[in-house]
Amino acid sequence: MKAILITGAAAFIGSNLAKRILCREQGLRVIGIDSMTNYYDVDLKENSLWELEGSEFFTFVRGSIADKPLVGEVFLKHQPHIVVNMAMHAYSKLYGIPSTGLRFFTVYGPAGRPDMAYFKFTNKMVNGEKIQIYNYGDMKRDFTYIDDIVTGVMKVMDRPPVENSRGVRYKVYNIGNHKPEDLLFFVETLEQCLIKEGVIEQPAEKEFLPMQPGDVYQTYADTKELEQDFGFCPDTPLKEGLARFAKWYREYYMGKKGRV
């Protein structure tokens, strides 16, 4: 069977990609590697890993991709045909490896990273705390639902880039919803979804603050090349994506947490 190696396989994007491949693609097996660091709640990673390990076509390797002997052993033993790596610097030019780089724009969804704004806002709302709105709410973000990210990754996996004018087989694509949303609209939509699911009872108290140093006013994903080359453009509406997150949050944190 063709093997696909996914680094960060227990984390947000990696685990969702692995699940999609295992559920929908026949004749493929997934080799996942993850160091399981505590950069954020390891329970979320463990829960995602538990779901993946229910498949006979998933193999997990606990370790770091900085561990050269370990990575060498993984390649020797499993001989992956495709590698989906979130940390690929200049390998295409140096080693002649066909590589596709992907830029993700504010990824959100169920079982996401707790350090992201929508997740932090939710936790504060549940605890009855104020939420901080920077630049007095005058900010825009191109929010991208996790399923669209996974679809985009799968679209490019089986089509290595052609050689460019410099003789390098390398290409970069943006994967984003190509529609920046106002921060206040995002917060209001999140509140509505959480209230509907019974996670909170009323909108949060808000503290409006100046722009943070190093922050940007707006993000926007130009997806023209992704559309031209693969006929795909992320389009999950914010309300739909946040509704799915709110449902997951209620079930995971307010019901039987984790493994059910």
Buried (B, 14 or more C-beta within 10 A) or exposed (E): EEBBBBBBBBBBBBBBBBBBBBEEBEEBBBBBBBBBEEEBBEEBBBBBBEBBEEBEBBBBBEBBBEBEEBBEEBBEEBEBEBBBBEEBEEBBBEEEBBBBEBEBBBBBBBBBBBEBBBBBBBEBBBEEEEBBBBBEBBBBBBBBBBBBBBBBBBBBBEEBBEEEEEEBBBBEBBBBBBBBBBBBEBBEBBBBBBBEBEBBEEBBEBEEEEEEEEEEEEBBBEBEEBEEBBEBBBEBBBEBBBBBBBBBBBBBEEEEEEEE
